[in-house]
C-alpha cells in the first residue's frame, strides 16, 4: 500500500520513510568530509601502524561517525564537535609525545624484549600477552622458520615483533659467499608448551621413540620444563622455560 507522500508499507507490513533515506545520504557525505579532515589533523601516523592510544582514538571517532550518519534524532553538530575534539586531542598528544620521552612512554608504551641472546623470556611473553604459538607465527611471517636462528626479538609498542638474526644467519648469505647450500628443510616443532606434537613428529625422518630417547639423553625425563623443542637437520634443540628473568623494556 503506497502513500501519496514519501512513505510506504513493505510487503511484510513494515513502515518505511523514503525521506529518511535521502537525509542519510548528505549526512554520510558530511560525516566522510569531517572524518577526512580529522584524519588530516591527526596525521599519517593514524593510518599506519597504530599504538594502543591511536587505536582507541580511531574506534572512538568511528563510532561518532556512525552515530552522526544514522541517528536522525540527534543533533548533527554534537557528533561533529566530538570528532573534532578527539582529533585535536590526539594531535596535541602526538605533539607532546615528541617533546617528552616520559609522556611518550606513558601514552604509547615501550618495546619489550621477547628473545634475549637466543633465550626465550617466558615472563616477557606473559607481560605482553602472547604465547609460544604467537611467537612462532610472527617468526615465520618474518622469514624465520627455525627460531634457533634468532638472536633477539622485540615486541614494539604497536604490537609488531622485530627480529635480529644470529650472526651466522645474517647477511652476507651463503649465496653471497658462493658456498654450496643444502636443500631447504622446514623446522619441526616437536614440543610446544610442554606437549608432544605427534603429528609434527610423523612428518620428520625420525620416530617418536628416537625423540623420547634424545630428550632423555639431554636430561628431560618429563616435558614440564620444556617451552619449545625443535628438530631440523638431524639436530634437536630444546628451549627451557625461563620463569626467573624479569621482563625487560627497551627505553626509547
C-alpha positions in Angstrom: 0.0 0.0 0.0 1.6 3.2 -1.1 1.2 6.7 0.4 1.0 9.7 -1.9 3.7 11.4 0.1 7.2 9.9 0.7 6.5 6.8 2.8 5.0 3.4 2.2 4.5 -0.1 3.7 6.5 -3.0 2.6 5.1 -6.4 1.7 5.6 -7.6 5.3 3.9 -4.6 6.8 7.0 -2.6 7.9 6.7 1.1 7.6 9.4 2.9 5.6 10.0 6.6 5.2 11.9 7.4 2.0 12.7 10.9 3.2 14.9 9.4 5.9 17.0 7.5 3.3 17.5 10.7 1.4 18.5 12.5 4.6 21.2 9.9 5.4 22.9 10.5 2.0 24.0 14.1 2.7 24.7 13.2 6.4 27.0 10.4 5.2 28.9 12.7 2.8 29.3 15.4 5.5 30.5 12.7 8.0 33.0 11.5 5.5 34.4 15.0 5.0 34.6 15.7 8.7 36.3 12.3 9.2 38.8 13.1 6.5 39.6 16.5 8.0 40.1 14.9 11.5 42.4 12.3 10.0 44.4 15.1 8.3 44.7 16.8 11.7 45.9 13.7 13.4 48.4 12.9 10.6 49.6 9.9 8.7 50.5 8.0 11.9 46.8 7.3 12.5 46.6 5.3 9.2 49.9 3.4 9.7 50.8 1.1 12.5 48.6 2.0 15.4 49.7 2.3 19.0 47.1 1.5 21.7 46.3 5.1 22.1 45.9 5.6 18.3 43.6 2.5 18.2 41.3 3.9 20.9 41.1 7.3 19.2 40.4 5.6 15.9 37.5 3.4 17.1 36.0 6.3 19.1 36.0 8.6 16.0 34.5 5.7 14.0 31.6 5.4 16.5 31.0 9.1 16.3 30.9 9.0 12.6 28.3 6.2 12.6 26.1 8.0 15.1 26.3 11.2 13.1 25.1 9.4 10.0 22.4 7.2 11.3 21.0 8.9 14.4 18.5 11.2 12.8 17.0 12.3 16.1 20.3 13.6 17.5 21.9 16.9 16.7 24.4 16.6 13.9 26.7 19.3 15.3 27.2 17.3 18.5 28.8 14.4 16.6 31.0 16.8 14.6 32.2 18.6 17.7 33.0 15.2 19.4 35.0 14.1 16.4 36.9 17.3 16.2 37.6 17.2 19.9 39.1 13.8 19.7 41.1 14.7 16.7 42.5 17.8 18.2 43.3 15.9 21.4 45.1 13.2 19.5 47.1 15.8 17.7 48.1 17.6 20.9 49.1 14.2 22.5 51.2 13.4 19.4 53.0 16.8 19.7 53.5 16.3 23.4 55.0 12.9 22.9 57.6 14.3 20.5 58.8 16.7 23.2 58.6 14.4 26.3 60.1 10.9 26.5 58.3 10.3 29.8 54.9 11.2 28.2 55.7 9.1 25.1 56.4 6.1 27.3 53.2 6.7 29.2 50.9 7.1 26.3 52.5 5.0 23.5 54.4 2.4 25.6 57.9 1.0 25.2 59.2 -2.1 23.3 59.7 -5.3 25.3 62.4 -7.9 24.7 60.9 -11.4 24.0 64.1 -13.3 23.0 67.4 -12.2 24.6 70.5 -13.6 23.0 68.7 -16.7 21.8 66.9 -17.3 25.1 63.1 -17.1 25.1 61.9 -15.0 28.0 58.6 -16.5 29.2 57.8 -13.7 31.7 58.2 -11.1 29.0 55.8 -13.1 26.8 53.3 -13.2 29.6 53.7 -9.5 30.1 52.8 -8.7 26.5 50.1 -11.4 26.5 51.4 -13.7 23.8 52.2 -17.5 23.8 54.8 -19.5 22.0 52.5 -20.2 19.1 52.1 -16.4 18.5 55.9 -16.0 18.6 56.5 -18.8 16.2 53.9 -17.4 13.8 55.5 -13.9 13.9 58.9 -15.5 13.3 57.6 -17.4 10.2 56.0 -14.2 8.9 59.4 -12.6 9.1 61.1 -15.5 7.3 62.5 -17.4 10.3 61.2 -20.9 10.1 63.7 -22.0 12.8 63.5 -20.0 15.9 67.1 -21.0 16.7 68.2 -18.6 14.0 67.0 -15.6 16.1 69.3 -13.8 18.5 66.8 -11.1 19.6 63.1 -10.5 19.3 61.5 -7.3 20.5 57.8 -6.5 20.6 57.3 -2.9 19.5 54.8 -0.5 21.1 52.4 -1.1 18.1 52.3 -4.9 18.8 54.6 -5.9 16.0 57.6 -8.1 16.7 61.1 -7.2 15.3 63.7 -9.9 14.9 67.5 -9.9 14.8 69.2 -12.9 13.3 72.2 -14.6 14.9 75.5 -13.6 13.3 75.8 -16.9 11.3 72.4 -16.4 9.8 72.6 -12.7 8.9 73.9 -11.3 5.7 76.1 -12.0 3.7 74.3 -15.2 2.9 75.8 -18.4 1.6 74.9 -17.4 -1.9 76.9 -14.2 -1.5 79.9 -16.2 -0.3 79.5 -18.8 -3.1 79.1 -21.6 -0.5 77.3 -24.7 -1.5 73.8 -24.9 0.1 71.8 -27.8 1.4 68.2 -28.5 0.5 65.7 -26.3 2.4 64.1 -28.3 5.3 61.2 -27.0 7.4 61.9 -27.0 11.1 59.6 -29.3 13.0 58.2 -28.1 16.4 58.4 -31.3 18.4 57.3 -29.9 21.8 55.1 -26.8 22.3 54.2 -25.6 25.8 55.4 -29.0 27.3 53.2 -31.0 24.9 54.5 -33.5 22.3 53.3 -32.7 18.8 52.7 -36.2 17.5 51.6 -35.0 14.0 54.7 -32.9 13.6 56.9 -35.9 14.6 55.3 -38.0 11.9 56.4 -35.5 9.3 60.0 -35.9 10.2 62.5 -38.7 9.3 62.7 -39.8 13.0 60.4 -41.9 15.2 58.7 -40.9 18.4 61.0 -43.3 20.3 64.0 -41.5 18.8 62.8 -38.2 20.1 62.0 -39.6 23.5 65.4 -41.1 23.7 67.1 -37.9 22.7 65.2 -36.0 25.3 66.3 -38.4 28.0 69.9 -38.1 26.8 69.6 -34.3 27.3 68.2 -34.9 30.8 64.5 -34.5 30.2 62.5 -37.5 31.6 59.4 -35.3 31.5 58.5 -32.2 29.4 57.1 -29.8 32.1 60.2 -27.6 31.9 60.4 -27.5 28.1 58.8 -24.5 26.5 59.7 -25.5 22.9 61.7 -28.2 21.2 62.6 -28.0 17.5 64.1 -30.5 15.1 66.0 -29.7 11.9 68.9 -31.2 10.0 69.2 -34.1 12.4 69.5 -31.7 15.4 67.1 -31.5 18.3 67.1 -28.0 20.0 65.4 -27.5 23.4 64.3 -24.2 24.9 63.6 -24.4 28.6 61.0 -22.4 30.4 62.6 -19.3 31.9 60.4 -18.1 34.8 63.2 -16.2 36.7 64.2 -13.5 34.2 62.2 -10.3 34.7 60.6 -8.7 31.7 62.9 -6.1 30.0 61.7 -3.0 28.3 63.6 -1.1 25.7 63.6 2.5 26.6 63.5 5.0 23.8 
